């Protein structure tokens, strides 16, 4: 049912006549409008991510430790909210204008939407649950934290564990692509968890749920942006995905192929039929070579052309 709805958006939404074009096709064929929409979308992503990450880093106690979270939020959040609104609107328009069916059957787009929902749920959790007690942890005490020696030792072991996890993930190359991707994801998650444990111990005055909310926000929005960039590549397009593979199943490529999702309508150009009519005897066929002379008969040579300065 959702597949049919997406196809209706692509083919029928905004089409006023039988011969008319839908909004999706009109936007896709518009040179300037598409560039403006995509450029605005990317620009607002930069504003939104940059400002929301300032809040996330402060919630985790990593940056701006001497600035109250409430004061930082008052200065930054207005930009964040405006950028978020424009980002969502231009994102929806870009979804309609590019190719809704291609997006819907793209594994990266589906993962992007999944993490987008996670990020929005995390925002709701923070504002309706955690922020009620903001006065208790709004300011980080000057003496908060762990001793410098212990902090250095913890940072060293986190660095070692993260390096082993990330380097090991890229050394795994002798297996299929899906195993490589899943292994690298698992090792990367392990490295992120180790880093988060270090951050939590570094600033014990900030409650764990607050740090966890900041970490989820930072990670989720980072993944949303990365997966959004992956959509631009055709690695997992249904046309290039092996039938029976995990990506083929998750993308519902069978429904995509059965509906001709990737086909572009256009004119079929037929080759002109060859003219098989025989030429009259003694004449060369049109466009073909002349008949060879009879055996033993010399071919008359063409008169030599005079060189410049020798005419007359």
Backbone torsions as a table, in degrees:
resi	resn	phi	psi	omega
1	UNK	NA	-44.0	178.9
2	UNK	-65.1	-35.8	176.8
3	UNK	-59.4	-44.6	179.8
4	UNK	-65.7	-36.4	179.1
5	UNK	-65.8	-42.2	178.3
6	UNK	-64.1	-39.4	178.4
7	UNK	-66.2	-34.8	176.2
8	UNK	-64.8	-39.6	177.1
9	UNK	-60.2	-42.5	-177.0
10	UNK	-71.1	-40.5	-170.1
11	UNK	-100.1	-28.2	-169.1
12	UNK	-122.7	-23.0	-176.1
13	UNK	-64.1	119.4	179.2
14	UNK	87.0	-2.1	179.0
15	UNK	-82.8	121.0	-174.3
16	UNK	-92.2	-28.4	-179.3
17	UNK	-128.0	167.8	-179.6
18	UNK	-63.4	-35.1	-179.2
19	UNK	-90.4	-6.1	-176.3
20	UNK	-76.3	173.1	-179.9
21	UNK	-106.4	146.0	175.0
22	UNK	-72.4	166.8	177.4
23	UNK	-60.1	-35.5	-179.9
24	UNK	-60.6	-47.9	-179.8
25	UNK	-69.2	-36.4	179.0
26	UNK	-64.5	-43.9	179.0
27	UNK	-66.9	-39.5	-178.3
28	UNK	-66.0	-31.3	-178.7
29	UNK	-91.0	-3.9	180.0
30	UNK	-86.7	120.3	-177.3
31	UNK	-68.7	-52.0	-172.9
32	UNK	-80.9	-40.5	-176.8
33	UNK	-62.8	-42.3	-179.8
34	UNK	-64.0	-41.7	179.5
35	UNK	-64.0	-40.0	179.2
36	UNK	-65.0	-43.6	-178.7
37	UNK	-64.7	-49.3	-177.8
38	UNK	-65.6	-42.2	178.8
39	UNK	-63.1	-42.1	178.0
40	UNK	-64.9	-39.0	179.5
41	UNK	-61.8	-47.3	-179.7
42	UNK	-65.1	-40.6	-179.4
43	UNK	-64.3	-43.5	179.8
44	UNK	-70.3	-28.6	172.8
45	UNK	-60.7	-41.7	178.8
46	UNK	-62.0	-46.1	179.4
47	UNK	-64.2	-45.4	-177.0
48	UNK	-65.5	-51.4	-177.1
49	UNK	-63.4	-42.5	-179.0
50	UNK	-61.3	-40.8	-177.9
51	UNK	-79.7	-38.0	-179.6
52	UNK	-69.0	-31.2	178.2
53	UNK	-71.0	-27.8	173.4
54	UNK	-60.8	-44.2	178.0
55	UNK	-65.3	-43.4	-178.4
56	UNK	-61.8	-44.5	-179.5
57	UNK	-64.4	-36.5	176.7
58	UNK	-69.4	-39.2	177.7
59	UNK	-62.0	-32.7	179.8
60	UNK	-85.9	-6.7	-179.9
61	UNK	77.1	21.1	-177.9
62	UNK	-88.9	-38.4	-176.1
63	UNK	-135.6	160.6	177.7
64	UNK	54.6	42.4	-176.0
65	UNK	-65.5	-26.3	-178.9
66	UNK	-91.0	5.3	179.6
67	UNK	-110.4	125.5	176.1
68	UNK	-58.9	141.1	-178.4
69	UNK	-61.4	-37.2	-179.7
70	UNK	-63.8	-39.3	179.5
71	UNK	-68.0	-40.9	178.5
72	UNK	-65.4	-39.5	-178.8
73	UNK	-64.5	-39.3	-179.3
74	UNK	-63.7	-31.8	-179.0
75	UNK	-84.0	-31.3	-169.8
76	UNK	-99.5	-40.2	-171.4
77	UNK	-60.5	-33.9	176.0
78	UNK	-57.0	-41.7	176.7
79	UNK	-65.4	-40.6	-179.1
80	UNK	-61.1	-45.4	-176.2
81	UNK	-68.7	-41.1	177.7
82	UNK	-64.6	-45.0	179.4
83	UNK	-63.3	-37.9	179.8
84	UNK	-64.6	-43.7	-179.6
85	UNK	-62.2	-47.1	179.7
86	UNK	-66.0	-38.0	179.4
87	UNK	-61.7	-42.8	-179.9
88	UNK	-67.1	-44.8	-178.9
89	UNK	-62.8	-49.4	-179.9
90	UNK	-67.1	-29.9	176.7
91	UNK	-66.1	-41.6	177.6
92	UNK	-65.0	-43.2	178.9
93	UNK	-64.0	-40.0	177.9
94	UNK	-65.2	-36.7	177.0
95	UNK	-61.7	-43.8	180.0
96	UNK	-70.4	-39.0	-172.0
97	UNK	-80.7	-28.6	-177.4
98	UNK	-75.5	-74.4	174.7
99	UNK	-173.1	95.6	-176.5
100	UNK	-55.0	-37.4	-178.2
101	UNK	-68.1	-38.6	177.6
102	UNK	-63.9	-42.8	178.2
103	UNK	-62.7	-47.2	-174.9
104	UNK	-60.8	-36.7	-178.6
105	UNK	-98.5	28.8	177.8
106	UNK	-112.1	125.0	-175.5
107	UNK	-61.4	-35.0	-179.0
108	UNK	-69.5	-36.7	177.8
109	UNK	-66.0	-40.7	-179.8
110	UNK	-66.1	-40.5	176.4
111	UNK	-66.8	-37.3	177.7
112	UNK	-60.9	-45.5	179.3
113	UNK	-64.2	-37.9	179.2
114	UNK	-61.0	-47.2	-179.8
115	UNK	-73.7	-27.0	174.4
116	UNK	-64.3	-42.5	176.9
117	UNK	-63.7	-41.2	177.7
118	UNK	-61.0	-43.8	-179.8
119	UNK	-64.2	-41.3	179.4
120	UNK	-67.9	-38.3	176.5
121	UNK	-64.6	-36.6	177.9
122	UNK	-65.7	-38.5	176.5
123	UNK	-61.8	-43.2	179.0
124	UNK	-64.0	-40.7	178.7
125	UNK	-60.8	-42.9	-178.3
126	UNK	-67.8	-47.9	-173.2
127	UNK	-73.9	-33.3	-176.0
128	UNK	-97.3	-11.7	-177.4
129	UNK	-122.6	-58.5	-171.8
130	UNK	-77.0	-36.2	-173.8
131	UNK	-69.8	-12.8	177.4
132	UNK	-63.2	-27.1	-178.3
133	UNK	-109.8	28.6	-175.7
134	UNK	-62.6	-29.7	-178.2
135	UNK	-63.0	-20.7	-178.2
136	UNK	-79.0	-25.2	-176.2
137	UNK	-134.3	17.1	-178.5
138	UNK	-63.6	-36.0	-179.1
139	UNK	-113.8	132.0	177.2
140	UNK	-88.2	122.8	178.4
141	UNK	-58.7	149.5	-177.3
142	UNK	-63.6	-31.8	-178.1
143	UNK	-95.3	11.8	-179.2
144	UNK	-72.9	146.2	177.5
145	UNK	124.2	-177.6	-179.5
146	UNK	-108.0	160.5	-179.6
147	UNK	-55.6	151.7	-176.0
148	UNK	-60.4	-40.8	-179.0
149	UNK	-63.1	-46.6	178.7
150	UNK	-64.6	-37.4	179.0
151	UNK	-64.5	-40.2	178.7
152	UNK	-65.7	-42.6	178.9
153	UNK	-63.9	-42.2	178.6
154	UNK	-64.7	-40.6	179.1
155	UNK	-63.3	-37.6	179.8
156	UNK	-63.6	-46.2	-178.3
157	UNK	-69.6	-33.3	174.4
158	UNK	-64.6	-40.9	178.0
159	UNK	-62.6	-43.4	179.7
160	UNK	-63.7	-47.5	-178.9
161	UNK	-63.5	-41.2	179.2
162	UNK	-65.5	-41.8	-179.8
163	UNK	-63.9	-44.2	179.5
164	UNK	-62.5	-43.4	-178.5
165	UNK	-64.4	-46.5	-176.7
166	UNK	-71.9	-43.4	179.1
167	UNK	-67.0	-40.7	178.4
168	UNK	-62.4	-35.8	-179.4
169	UNK	-65.3	-31.0	-178.9
170	UNK	-89.1	-7.8	174.8
171	UNK	-86.1	-13.2	179.9
172	UNK	-84.0	98.5	-176.1
173	UNK	-130.9	-4.9	-174.2
174	UNK	-95.7	22.5	178.2
175	UNK	-128.9	179.5	-177.0
176	UNK	-70.7	164.1	-173.6
177	UNK	-61.5	-40.9	-177.6
178	UNK	-63.4	-40.8	178.2
179	UNK	-64.7	-40.3	178.2
180	UNK	-60.9	-46.6	-178.2
181	UNK	-62.8	-46.8	-178.5
182	UNK	-65.3	-39.5	179.4
183	UNK	-65.8	-44.3	179.2
184	UNK	-64.6	-37.2	177.7
185	UNK	-64.1	-43.5	-179.1
186	UNK	-64.2	-44.0	-180.0
187	UNK	-68.2	-36.6	177.1
188	UNK	-65.4	-40.6	177.1
189	UNK	-62.0	-41.2	178.0
190	UNK	-60.9	-41.0	178.7
191	UNK	-65.8	-40.0	179.3
192	UNK	-65.6	-39.7	178.4
193	UNK	-63.3	-42.9	177.9
194	UNK	-61.3	-41.4	178.3
195	UNK	-64.8	-39.1	-179.7
196	UNK	-66.7	-38.1	178.2
197	UNK	-60.9	-41.4	178.0
198	UNK	-63.6	-43.6	180.0
199	UNK	-62.5	-39.8	-179.2
200	UNK	-64.2	-41.9	-179.5
201	UNK	-72.8	-22.1	-177.7
202	UNK	-71.0	-33.0	-178.6
203	UNK	-131.8	81.2	-177.0
204	UNK	-70.4	-14.5	-177.9
205	UNK	-72.3	-20.0	178.1
206	UNK	-91.1	126.7	-178.3
207	UNK	-58.5	148.7	-179.9
208	UNK	-58.6	-43.5	179.1
209	UNK	-58.4	-35.2	179.4
210	UNK	-67.1	-45.8	177.9
211	UNK	-63.7	-39.5	179.5
212	UNK	-63.2	-40.8	177.5
213	UNK	-63.1	-43.0	177.1
214	UNK	-63.7	-40.7	178.6
215	UNK	-66.3	-40.3	177.8
216	UNK	-63.9	-43.4	-179.8
217	UNK	-61.8	-49.7	-178.5
218	UNK	-60.4	-45.7	-177.7
219	UNK	-69.0	-44.2	-176.6
220	UNK	-63.5	-45.6	-179.6
221	UNK	-68.2	-33.4	175.8
222	UNK	-63.4	-43.7	179.5
223	UNK	-67.3	-38.9	177.5
224	UNK	-57.7	-43.7	-179.3
225	UNK	-68.3	-43.7	-178.9
226	UNK	-63.8	-47.2	179.6
227	UNK	-65.3	-32.1	175.5
228	UNK	-62.6	-36.2	176.4
229	UNK	-71.9	-34.9	-180.0
230	UNK	-64.0	-26.8	-179.7
231	UNK	-60.3	-29.1	-177.3
232	UNK	-69.6	-16.4	-180.0
233	UNK	-97.0	152.8	-174.8
234	UNK	-99.2	25.4	-177.4
235	UNK	-59.1	-40.5	-174.4
236	UNK	-117.7	26.8	171.8
237	UNK	-62.4	147.0	-176.9
238	UNK	-58.7	-32.0	179.8
239	UNK	-65.2	-22.3	-177.3
240	UNK	-111.6	5.6	-177.9
241	UNK	-96.1	133.3	-179.1
242	UNK	-69.2	129.9	177.0
243	UNK	-58.8	136.3	-179.7
244	UNK	92.9	-13.2	179.4
245	UNK	-74.5	165.8	-179.3
246	UNK	-62.3	-43.2	179.1
247	UNK	-63.2	-37.0	179.7
248	UNK	-61.8	-40.6	-179.2
249	UNK	-73.3	-45.6	-177.1
250	UNK	-65.1	-30.7	-179.5
251	UNK	-87.1	-4.4	-176.7
252	UNK	54.9	48.3	-175.8
253	UNK	-67.6	-25.7	179.2
254	UNK	-63.5	-44.4	176.9
255	UNK	-65.0	-36.5	179.3
256	UNK	-64.0	-46.8	-178.2
257	UNK	-69.5	-37.0	179.8
258	UNK	-65.9	-28.3	179.9
259	UNK	-91.2	0.8	-177.0
260	UNK	63.6	39.8	-173.1
261	UNK	-59.2	-33.9	-175.8
262	UNK	-94.9	1.1	-177.2
263	UNK	-79.6	139.5	177.5
264	UNK	-106.1	125.3	-179.6
265	UNK	-71.4	140.0	179.3
266	UNK	-168.6	177.6	-178.5
267	UNK	-79.8	143.1	174.7
268	UNK	-95.2	119.4	-178.9
269	UNK	-95.0	122.6	179.2
270	UNK	-98.6	141.3	177.8
271	UNK	-71.6	143.0	178.6
272	UNK	-66.9	134.7	-179.1
273	UNK	-63.1	143.8	179.7
274	UNK	-69.8	142.0	179.7
275	UNK	-84.6	104.0	-177.9
276	UNK	-91.1	7.2	-178.7
277	UNK	-66.4	129.4	-178.4
278	UNK	-72.1	140.0	177.7
279	UNK	-77.2	150.7	177.5
280	UNK	-57.9	153.1	-177.5
281	UNK	-61.0	132.4	179.3
282	UNK	91.4	-7.2	179.1
283	UNK	-113.3	145.1	179.3
284	UNK	-78.2	142.3	176.3
285	UNK	-63.3	151.3	-176.5
286	UNK	-63.6	128.3	179.1
287	UNK	79.3	-0.2	-177.1
288	UNK	-109.2	-174.0	-178.8
289	UNK	-87.0	152.0	178.8
290	UNK	-73.3	157.0	177.6
291	UNK	-65.5	141.4	178.3
292	UNK	-68.4	152.1	179.4
293	UNK	-69.1	159.0	177.8
294	UNK	-59.4	157.4	-179.4
295	UNK	-60.7	136.4	176.4
296	UNK	85.5	-8.8	-178.4
297	UNK	-97.4	127.2	-176.8
298	UNK	-76.2	147.8	177.6
299	UNK	-86.8	121.1	-178.7
300	UNK	-62.0	134.8	-179.1
301	UNK	-80.1	146.2	177.5
302	UNK	-74.3	143.2	179.9
303	UNK	-60.6	139.5	-179.2
304	UNK	-67.4	141.1	179.0
305	UNK	-84.4	131.3	179.3
306	UNK	-65.9	144.0	177.7
307	UNK	-77.7	158.3	179.6
308	UNK	-56.1	132.9	-179.9
309	UNK	95.2	-7.3	-178.9
310	UNK	-108.1	-3.4	179.7
311	UNK	-63.5	147.0	174.8
312	UNK	72.1	NA	NA
